[in-house]
Amino acid sequence: MQLFSAEQYQPDLQQRFVTLRNSLLRLLPYARIEHVGSSAVPGAISKADLDMAVVVPLAQHAATVQTLLAQGYTEQEDTLRTEALCMLNAGVAMPEHALQIVAAGSEFEDFMRFRDALLADPALVQQYNAVKQAASHLPAEAYRAAKSSFIESVLQRLPATTEQGHSA
């Protein structure tokens, strides 16, 4: 798998994020749209993909997923799906990106907690880059497993959060 330096992909994806966030907010005015994943972290290497979290109240999660499916998004197969999390991929007529539909206050706000940990610690970004580089020659499933292991280790070291996702 090819990984790109931040300079190679982040400016374009930052602009794509702003454009897509504005479009999504018109459709989902009650949502909080977060830029997550490596493209949201200065200096992070990446496959140059754009990940966004769409944070909504739990009571609106299912309706939000249905609204986005009606707009041409497709549910990502072979990923965790719960009443508080749904992964969607952009439709073929859209710019490439993925959405994580997350219930506010749920454990799945870890997307933002991990991003924020990276933003706060450039050395952690370098460690994450090293994990990705070391696993880049592996099959996709093994690459994701290496990243997941690192992410989980970082999240375990962070302060516990309350129901609303704030540090306790």
Secondary structure by P-SEA (a helix, b strand, c coil): cccccccccaaaaaaaaaaaaaaaaaacccbbbbbccccccccccccbbbbbbbcccccaaaaaaaaaaaacccccccccccccbbbbbbccccccccccccccccccaaaaaaaaaaaacaaaaaaaaaaaaaaccccaaaaaaaaaaaaaaaaaaccccccccccc
